[in-house]
Amino acid sequence: MNSEIHPTTDTDKGQCDLPSDIVIDGLVDRSLGLFSLDLPLRKRIIKFVSPSSSYFDTSILAAIFLNSIILACVDYRFIDENYQPSADLSLRNNIIEKAEILFTVIFAIESLLKIIAY
């Protein structure tokens, strides 16, 4: 294997043979090749999404819980020709369809923040 692409681990030392400037305390020096650890925006995002920030994790878990409840409330009495719940015939399904867009945006933002941070 090429050591530049696939770093090997020295079993005696338990360390990877990557250059020291690539990984710092478990964080990559440049996230997505754009955001360095010195960038104030990335520092704020790391602080915001870090495990010590229980508000972020708690809010994401609450969103997952609410999304699960909302998905369980779909009204299958009103279906379209493809046997999918119809939002046109049911107000509840219409609200759920709109809420799913909101939850998708929330989870996409969570993913993007964590990708930038780590």
Protein Blocks (a to p, Z undefined) as FASTA:
>chain_A
ZZklmccddfklopafbdfklpgghiafbgghlacfklmklmmmmmmmpmklmmlmmmmm
mmmmmmmmmmmmpcfkbccfkopacfklpmklmmmmmmmmmmmmmmmmmmmmmmmmZZ
